[in-house]
Amino acid sequence: MDEAAKDLRALRFVADMTRKLAKMLSRTRHHMLVYFLEMTAVEAETLADAQDPKLTRAQKAPEPKN
């Protein structure tokens, strides 16, 4: 896998993790942090899509590591 593909996967991983964290925190009173995390996720996905918009949704999200 070339460096560009790794970068795209990393951006999508950041988007996925920040969304999960935002979902966990949404049950608390930290609403500004949740908003910031959601905007970070959106920005990461937008950057990844702008670099390679032809990837399918299945290719976008990396496999979670246990």
N, C-alpha and C positions, 0 to 999 in steps of 0.2 A: 504494500500500500504506500503510495507516495505521500509526501508531506502535506500537500494541499488537502487530500482526503482525510488525513489525520486531523488537520485543523478544523475541517467541517464537522467531523464527528465530535471533536472536543467542544465546539460551539453548541452543537445540539445536545451534548451531554450537560453542559452548563445550563441550557434552557430547561431541560428536563428536571435536573436537581433543584434549581431555584423554584420551579413550579411546585415541586413536592414540598419543599420547605415552606413556601408561601401557604400552601394548603394546610400544613400542620399549624402554622402560626395564625391562620385566619380564625381559629377558635379562641384566640387570646385577644388582648387589648392592643396589640402592637400593629395597628392598621397601617401606619406609615411605612413600617418595615415590609409588610406584606405588599403594599403598593410598589415599593422600590424593587422587591424581588420579582414581581410580575413584569415590571418594565424592563428589568435586566433580562428576563427570559425572552420577552418579545424582541428585544434588541439583538440578542444572540441568535435567535432563529432568523431574524431578518438579514443579518450579516451572512449567515450560512446560506440562506436561500439566494441572496444576491450573488454569491460566489459560484453556486452550482444549483440552479433552480430545477434541473432535470431529475434530481434524485427522487425516488419514491418515498413515501412516508415510512415504509419498512426499513429502508436504507438509512433514513435520517437518525433514528434513535439507536444509540449503541446498546449492546447487551449489558444488562446490569451484572456487576461482579459481586459474588457473595463473599 
